[in-house]
């Protein structure tokens, strides 16, 4: 899978971003309120627990995916 190292507005650090998948594209279209909204250039942060996405190199056209897309952080043994 291809990724880009981009600045994540939620994490506040440089993170790997991957293209959004089909289910995420549907959620973005629902959020934007347009079933025809072009979503092929959206990228999602791969950091555990992060829901940020934005159009490649255009943070102003982004947001947060719904909670159902949150990947929980792995449990840490103490």
C-alpha positions in Angstrom: 0.0 0.0 0.0 1.4 3.4 -0.9 1.7 6.0 1.9 2.9 9.6 2.2 4.5 11.1 5.2 2.3 14.2 5.9 1.6 16.6 8.8 -1.4 15.3 10.7 -3.5 18.2 12.1 -4.9 15.9 14.9 -1.7 14.2 16.0 0.4 17.3 15.6 3.3 15.3 14.1 4.4 13.9 10.8 2.5 10.6 10.2 2.0 8.1 7.4 -1.2 8.7 5.4 -2.8 6.1 3.1 -5.6 6.5 0.5 -9.0 6.2 2.0 -10.8 2.9 1.4 -14.3 2.5 -0.2 -16.1 2.5 3.1 -14.3 5.7 4.2 -15.1 7.3 0.9 -18.8 6.7 1.5 -18.5 8.3 5.0 -16.8 11.3 3.6 -19.5 11.8 0.9 -22.1 11.5 3.6 -20.3 14.2 5.7 -20.0 16.5 2.7 -23.6 16.0 1.9 -23.0 15.2 -1.7 -23.2 11.5 -3.0 -21.1 12.6 -6.0 -18.3 14.4 -4.1 -14.9 13.5 -5.5 -13.0 11.5 -2.9 -10.2 9.8 -4.8 -7.5 12.2 -3.6 -8.3 11.9 0.2 -5.7 10.4 2.5 -6.1 9.1 6.0 -3.7 9.2 8.9 -2.5 5.7 9.9 -1.7 6.5 13.5 -3.6 4.3 15.9 -6.8 6.0 17.2 -6.6 8.9 14.7 -9.5 9.7 12.5 -8.0 12.6 10.4 -8.3 12.7 6.7 -7.7 15.4 4.1 -7.2 15.9 0.4 -3.6 15.4 -0.5 -1.6 18.6 0.4 -4.8 20.5 1.2 -5.6 20.4 4.9 -8.4 22.9 4.6 -10.4 20.2 2.8 -10.5 17.5 5.4 -12.0 16.4 8.7 -12.5 13.5 11.0 -14.0 10.2 10.1 -16.9 8.8 12.2 -16.0 7.0 15.4 -16.7 3.6 13.9 -13.4 4.0 11.9 -11.3 4.5 15.0 -8.6 1.8 15.3 -8.0 1.2 19.0 -4.4 1.3 20.3 -3.0 -2.0 21.2 -3.1 -2.9 24.9 0.3 -2.3 26.6 1.4 -4.9 29.2 2.7 -3.4 32.4 
